[in-house]
């Protein structure tokens, strides 16, 4: 698959994900065209960028699967505080399958085992945190964290750590901004920050 074809596929995938992600926001806010256009352009840029930067192609496609659900899940979580399994679980399976394909093509399964281990470790750590600190992470967040850890883990343990740290840093900055704006609410949808952290690290890989 040529780089140009992959970039176009990535852009189309990202644009479609952005357009779909706009629906929960449009239902709550006005300016349907502005919201849809903004998320579609953002998705297209991310999709094309990931497709061009990540190799082999199967790894890039796995990351596009992540992007395809990351944008809709982020807006759904922001509006409803839920991360539906009907999007997260198929993405987990698809991403794992594509990473297995990438490992098979590369002729070595070390990165695949590391990716699966990273997803398991992040899921268990997130679940423990959710149980220890009620009202913090939800189990949807735990599954989203595992999904994000799959492609990051394929690249190495450092990207996994960077993705987690980026998610918490972004969430902390958001909460600080809300405090400065006078908000007293401590509830926040964490899914968007998990996906943003992972996508930032993948885009910089």
Buried (B, 14 or more C-beta within 10 A) or exposed (E): EEEEEBBBBBBBBBBBBBBBBBBBBBEEEEEEEEBBBBBBBBBBBBBBBBBBBBBEBBBBBBBBBBBBBBBBBBBBBBBEBEBBEEBBEEBBEBBBEBBBBBBEEBEEBEBBEBBBBBBEBBBEBBBEBBEEEEEBBBBBBBBBBBBBBBBBBBBBEEBBBBBBEBBEEBBEEBBEEBEEEEEEEEEBBBBBBBBBBBBBBBBEB
